[in-house]
Amino acid sequence: MNENKTPEKEQKKQVPLRLSPTLYAELARWAEDDFRSINGQIEYLLTECVKHRKKSGKDE
């Protein structure tokens, strides 16, 4: 365990991400509509995409 007392595999990883200003603005509007932070919106969308991929059987 680390000093935050969270098992290492449960810690969130930081990923640098470059977005175009247009995409960032679209995500910001969408996040606001869903009452999320931009980071939370990106994480939500990626999670949903992974779930969809697993359901479609493409996760091999």
Residue pairs with C-beta under 8 A, 6 or more apart in sequence:
1 7
1 8
2 8
2 11
4 11
17 42
19 27
24 38
27 38
27 41
27 42
28 38
30 41
31 37
31 38
31 40
31 41
34 41
34 44
36 44
50 59
53 59
